[in-house]
Amino acid sequence: MTDKNTSWFPAKENGWGWGRPTAWQGWFVQMFYLFAVGFISYWVDPKVELLKWALLVSVSTLILLAIYYIKGESPNWKWKPIEKSKKRFK
């Protein structure tokens, strides 16, 4: 959705979605999301209140995806062949 120079999350080179952040703001958003899920899991015990926990984590995840969509490149499907020298398993 945004210009390549201002995007925090580039599109993946293979597949659909976003890759690792390219700006400190993107890393901050990801770390804040992980902190939020950890805090929610500490504050609401998923063994006791599973529905409340699932709802709060789902809302956090939807907020994260909205930020990815707003501040990241357009997530289109790409499929590039991997060169033999770059394959992990030979």
Summary of the structure (lengths in Angstrom):
residues: 90
radius of gyration: 16.7
end to end distance: 37.2
largest distance: 50.1
contacts: 209
relative contact order: 0.23
helix: 50%
strand: 7%
